[in-house]
Amino acid sequence: MTKIDHPAEDSSTSRRSRIDLAAMRERLQGTRGPRFWRSLDELAETEEFQQLLHNEFPEMGVELPDGVSRRRFVQLMSASLALGGLTACTRQPLEKIVPYVEQPESLVPGRPLYFATSMTLGGVASGLLAESHMGRPTKVEGNPEHPASLGATDLFAQASVLSLYDPDRSQVVTNLDRIRSWSAFVEDTRSKTLADARLRLLTGTVTSPSLAALIQQVLSEYPQAKWHQYDAVTRSNLLHGTESAFGRAVATRYDFAAADVVVALDADFLTSGPGAVRYARDFMSRRRAAADHPEMNRLYAVESMPTATGTVADHRLPLRPSQLASFAAALAAEVGVPGASAPAGANVGSQGEWLRAVARDLQANRGSSVVVAGDYADSEVHALAHAINGHLDNIGRTVVHTEPLEAQSEGQTGSLADLADDMAAGEVDILVMLDCNPVYDAPVDLGFTAALRQVGRRVHLGLYRNETSEHCHWHVPAAHYLESWGDARAYDGTISLTQPLIEPLYDGKTAAEVLSVFTEEGSRPAHDLVRIYWQAALGETGFETRWRRALHDGFIADSALPAVDVALRTEAAAEASARIDETGQITDGVDLAFRPDPTIFDGRFNNNGWLQECPKPLTKLTWDNAALVSPALALEQGLENTQIVEVTVDDRSLELPVWILPGHADGCMTIHLGYGRTRTGRVGSGSGFDAYRLRTSAAPWTVTGARIRRTAKRYKLASTQLHSNIGLAPGPNEEPGFGVEGEEAERRHLVRVGTLENFRQEPDFAQHMGHTPPEDLSMYPPWEFPGYAWGLSIDLGSCTGCNACVVACQSENNIPIVGKDMVAMGREMHWIRIDRYFEGELDHPDVHHQPVMCMHCEQAPCEVVCPVGATVHSSEGLNDMVYNRCVGTRYCSNNCPYKVRRFNFFKYNDTETPVLELLRNPDVTVRSRGVMEKCTYCVQRINHARIEAEKEEREIRDGEIRTACQQVCPTEAIVFGDVNDPESKVSAAKSKPLSYDILAELGTRPRTSYLAKLRNPNQSLEKT
Amino acid sequence: MTTPGKPPIVAPGHSPGSVTDQISSIVLTRMPRWWWAAFGASFALVMMLLFALTKLVVEGTGIWGLNIPVGWGFAIINFVWWIGIGHAGTLISAILLLLRQDWRTSINRFAEAMTLFAVACAGLFPLIHVGRPWLAYWLLPYPNTMDIWPQFRSPLVWDVFAVTTYATVSLLFWYVGLVPDLATLRDRARQRLAKITYGFLSMGWRGSATHWHNYETSYLLLAGLATPLVVSVHTVVSFDFAVGQLPGWHATIFPPYFVAGAIFAGFAMVITLAVPLRSLFDLKDFITIRHLQNMGKIMLATGLIVAYGYVIEIFMAWYSGNWFEEFMILNRIQGPYRMHWYALLLCNVLAPQLLWFKRVRSTPALLFVVAMFVNVGMWLERFVIVVTSLHRDFLPSSWGMYAGTRWDWAIFVGSIGLFLALLFLFVRFLPMISIFEMRTIVPKTQTRGPEEVSQ
């Protein structure tokens, strides 16, 4: 039995076997009968132990497709060791040092391996490469070959690694809060689920073909079964829109690379929704004006709350959400869509000129323009957008329609309502909720929680024990996607595969594995479920090769959904206009808009510290949500920042603090979802306010007629910028404004902005906005950089402020989170921050994002003042931090004009929780208390590349090193490289006429430079 | 040596013997009850300090209100404040000795002691303000196997040299000056322990001519050595700021302005201590109105220099044409910390103007009040320099606010407790006025005294 087939190196096994060791001792103590055994085999033969092994290393676990059985080896190894531990007198720490008998060819300690996988959000996949250090995933990158990624990711993917290792994750199968085994669940479920059981399945949006097939199988085996889908961030308006525009549900995708004029109707296509990463890349590829090609696209944005897309827009119109449909109708009418008409009472007066200019611009760009309706816009807006696109011949050019991504594209909210009704009527025997949390996020009017209690048998699968699991009989811990086999469609339909990087840390199961329990074949491993499906789907011939290729690539090649020919219904625009006419009356009170949170989404990332602490774009709030209002509304209602208000919709009310956001549309209030959880982990507990309590199935995104009542209470909100909120809460005699911060930012020319017209006339206008002293003014001799000289350039015109770089940096560099109180004190640790500046008028300002990290100054003020030489200059121009040497005087930070240094005021890094040790990047020091830290230009990546280059006796190639922020950036705004190499991309960027340094007048000679932002305003709308 | 129209340095009616009796009796008799109460109170503050320091070392710098951008706070403010206070002692002892200002005699001893204690309090802060206090010794240039030296371009390293030199010289100077008096106490002590202790400390002083000769030479040499230190220490401390490129720190006026401020603060503290001590220990005969007047004049003069410094800062901000400088001043005047700035002007510029009036200078109570204003004002000055400059520097995105936490206050107040406790121990165990130097003055003052004539 101890024949060793193959060595194994699963770092996760040691801790898991420790857990199970305890269970085993317990079992053995409980057993009567012989307390001694002659051999390990004897005990291992017992059913009890077989059962345990089965749980520990289930056969349906991660079996490598090559058939080599590592699992068997680990099973036996840990059995031997566990028993060895049992027989010992004292408890020895379990350590397994297993030398390789045969060293796997690719596995070199210290060198990471990358595996393609994919993560879903709202059911839609994005392609990733997961970095694995000795069997543990530490970081994810975008999959450069995946169409939805092209090598970049959003912040959710970046933060997902932290969720994997979250110690608060659900770790065991429970039945009525008692710990049970998976096999007990399987047995119990199979014996209690009768063929005529009124079984209901509740899932999020499913695009996975294999999961959908499995669901269909379950549905066919249980004639009484039904399947419901619900996502709190529902995109059903899109499908409804296409239904009314084309008469059938189709998916819509855009080709922004082909669009000269883009109109976004409450659509934040650059940072939210499926495909945002790809869209951002495509869109920005048309925004880089060069001296020899001074052209760029133009973006108009109409939106209630300022979003990344709105901040990038050349023209932005703040509009309350209830007026959006009227606006769309008026725009359609103006563009000349037959049948479209502006609603009779619609007040577009002040927007009239704007609207006409947009319409003219659209008409002038037939076939190369696109109107995008947002995920949260009404279906009428979608229908009208399709009508305009159809009318302008954009369909087939900038807009492509395909079959829906969703396996079943029925209305989600309606489906959940049916379920709630049936439950309340006692017509549901078994409810299986797969990776969803309806008790928390179902529309409040459905009475879901009360109805749920009527169900005889409630099963929940989830990463966490949450509000829903509290109401369930059975709870099964879900496998994280980095532990799972699976598949899903990307924004364009590409089948993306998910493969595990690590064995489930906590016996987690995938949705498919739970579903398989209900099938005739019984419980099967996720790998088999996925593989068998695709074996059938792709055909036997050459399957193995194709399958391996697909796993290697992370997706099945050429599986994007093909364009379908859809004809615009001629009466669509007229119908939509008519519906708007009926409903589009502005009511009293304010509009209330619900939006998924920019960092914790619908609440699923609530316990993810990186996302909680990531400053939200524009508000820069962390750890909380707030009622976002415009300055005008705040003045009108007498609201101040952080003041608690009671928001009432119908008979439901919610108390939450106000945050005044310049650029927000008047007459409306935005509240982000995902906060105020009652049952979550330690990180997310107690943060924010639950907007779901106001959200109904009838109005998931916009409610009209909400009332605001002021209270005298205040709430502490932690924002990383504008700590003092000067100007936004003006005194009796002061004019509201952006305060000193705003004025000073403008005066200091930190963000330099010009129009395309400026650029054509004077390409280097940005360089004339500041003063750069001659280089020989310093007392100290200049450094010489004979070899490489690293530098970085950031294109402000391409930055959307999406925060992906912030989280990527946190993940790459083992940056700790500090908590709300620390952020409120100004002690956040992010090495890269995105400075946000408002410019212009308070009601519709221009917003600029400026990522700032260590500038690696050639004459670095920090180096001179450090008394112990803990921050020193490298021969390649890096400003290095020597953590071991730092005593923590903080003088360097005081003397840093860019304030990019971060200090460990306490021991912020959690080095006690064992599972978090797996998370760390082994190439980066984990800093302790009392030490200064800052951006290193990812020096560990530089050194990796240097070692490779030296081994191959060559220079480091341009582009070989990519910093974490650069690699993740969806818009390729960040370029890093050797500035000594005139051919390098960074040299090219720095030699552009738009390139400038911030605070150059101080003579610091920063290595990080910026490219000024260009806007392409419509001349007829340009403010005088 | 009484100048006509001025109060005497020593009150009439004293002989060398009476001087010795009166001063040494303070040490050799039981302490009054108030001393126990006062010492007990300050000792309690020392315990609070120790508690706060323990918490600091166990938990980290984060218990203070510091953040990014305000990386320095109370610790540095207190350091500079205490160092400034520590200036008066050496100035009185050394410079006034070299200038042959006889009136210094009755105040130099406790001014020197005050200097030492203030420097001790000051020295505490650089040690504890670093993130890893157990490694603070890395600022010293000591031979080590890693072959690493401190980074000599950093003003913090200069600080280490300046402050340790100053502390050493001040201690030597003070101790050398004490030796003849320790011998007096040895001779007068009744208890055996006191005899042995004072005898040990007086290093075999027998008052021979050789002893006196050696004493005078070394004291003069030390005075010469200490004199440049009075200027250098605070100059170097000001470099901590002036070398930085931060608006509000980066100014060439800082060295003279800091030195003047230090003397200003130092004399204020001497007055703060002298006024109560002279009445509590009945020393009005030795610390006379004349002393108080002179100190008031010095405070007025240095106060005016400090006020000039404030004016020049504002002028230079405008004259430099540098917007960052200009903004820094505007932010001081209009920004969120403007009340600190106004309070600073009230304490350091307006309050000392009262010293133009002789009536104020010769009324101990009023002088005490002015001195208290200056003590507060000088602390505020450092607060304004450190915090107001840091909290809004170059990038508006990184601006922040700062406020001391209760632990900041505990350590600050605790350091005052430490200072007072040391001072109370000093007046208990050592002669707070130089006995032998007073004896040398008595004949000069008494011969021309009116009473003597009438007798």
Contacts between the chains, C-beta under 8 A, distances in Angstrom:
chain1	res1	chain2	res2	distance
A	721	B	397	5.5
A	723	B	399	6.9
A	723	B	400	5.2
A	723	B	401	5.7
A	724	B	336	6.1
A	724	B	399	7.5
A	724	B	401	5.7
A	726	B	336	7.8
A	740	B	331	7.5
A	740	B	335	7.5
A	740	B	392	7.7
A	740	B	396	7.3
A	741	B	396	4.1
A	741	B	397	7.6
A	741	B	399	6.4
A	742	B	396	7.6
A	744	B	327	6.6
A	744	B	396	4.6
A	745	B	396	4.7
A	745	B	397	7.3
A	747	B	323	6.6
A	748	B	323	7.5
A	748	B	394	7.2
A	748	B	395	7.9
A	748	B	396	7.5
A	750	B	395	6.5
A	750	B	396	7.7
A	750	B	397	8.0
A	822	B	62	7.7
A	825	B	65	7.3
A	825	B	67	5.1
A	826	B	67	3.4
A	826	B	68	5.9
A	826	B	69	7.3
A	826	B	70	7.6
A	826	B	400	4.1
A	826	B	401	7.6
A	827	B	62	7.3
A	827	B	67	5.2
A	827	B	68	6.7
A	833	B	397	7.4
A	835	B	395	6.9
A	835	B	397	3.6
A	835	B	398	7.8
A	836	B	397	7.3
A	837	B	396	7.7
A	837	B	397	7.2
A	850	B	397	7.6
A	852	B	395	7.2
A	852	B	397	7.2
A	861	B	244	7.5
A	861	B	245	5.2
A	864	B	153	5.0
A	864	B	154	6.8
A	864	B	243	7.5
A	865	B	153	7.7
A	865	B	154	5.1
A	865	B	155	6.8
A	865	B	156	7.2
A	865	B	243	6.7
A	865	B	244	6.4
A	866	B	151	5.5
A	866	B	154	5.8
A	867	B	138	8.0
A	867	B	139	5.0
A	867	B	150	5.6
A	867	B	151	5.8
A	867	B	154	4.1
A	867	B	156	3.8
A	867	B	157	4.7
A	867	B	160	7.6
A	868	B	138	4.8
A	868	B	139	6.4
A	868	B	148	7.9
A	868	B	150	5.9
A	868	B	151	6.1
A	869	B	148	6.9
A	869	B	149	7.7
A	869	B	150	7.2
A	869	B	151	3.9
A	885	B	138	7.4
A	885	B	148	7.3
A	886	B	131	7.3
A	886	B	132	7.6
A	887	B	130	4.8
A	887	B	131	6.6
A	887	B	132	5.2
A	887	B	135	4.6
A	887	B	136	6.1
A	887	B	138	5.5
A	887	B	139	7.3
A	888	B	61	6.8
A	888	B	130	4.8
A	888	B	131	2.0
A	888	B	132	5.2
A	889	B	129	7.3
A	889	B	130	5.3
A	889	B	131	7.6
A	889	B	156	5.9
A	890	B	66	7.3
A	890	B	71	3.5
A	890	B	72	6.4
A	890	B	131	7.2
A	891	B	71	7.4
A	891	B	72	7.8
A	891	B	154	7.1
A	891	B	156	6.1
A	891	B	240	7.9
A	891	B	244	7.6
A	893	B	68	5.9
A	893	B	69	7.4
A	893	B	71	4.5
A	894	B	69	7.7
A	894	B	71	4.6
A	894	B	72	6.0
A	894	B	244	6.3
A	894	B	246	6.5
A	894	B	390	5.9
A	895	B	244	4.7
A	895	B	245	6.2
A	895	B	246	6.6
A	897	B	245	6.8
A	897	B	393	6.6
A	897	B	394	4.2
A	897	B	395	7.2
A	898	B	394	7.2
A	898	B	395	6.1
A	898	B	398	7.8
A	899	B	68	6.0
A	899	B	69	5.0
A	899	B	393	7.0
A	899	B	394	7.7
A	899	B	395	5.9
A	899	B	398	3.7
A	901	B	68	6.8
A	902	B	68	6.4
A	903	B	61	7.7
A	903	B	66	7.8
A	903	B	68	6.4
A	903	B	71	6.8
A	903	B	131	6.8
A	904	B	60	7.7
A	904	B	131	6.9
A	905	B	60	6.0
A	905	B	61	5.3
A	905	B	62	3.3
A	905	B	66	6.7
A	905	B	67	7.9
A	905	B	131	7.8
A	906	B	59	6.6
A	906	B	60	4.5
A	906	B	61	7.9
A	906	B	62	4.0
A	907	B	60	6.6
A	929	B	60	4.8
A	929	B	131	6.8
A	929	B	132	7.4
A	930	B	60	6.4
A	930	B	61	6.4
A	930	B	130	7.2
A	930	B	131	2.7
A	930	B	132	3.9
A	931	B	131	6.2
A	931	B	132	7.2
A	932	B	131	7.5
A	998	B	395	7.7
A	999	B	394	5.5
A	999	B	395	7.6
A	1002	B	245	6.3
A	1002	B	394	7.6
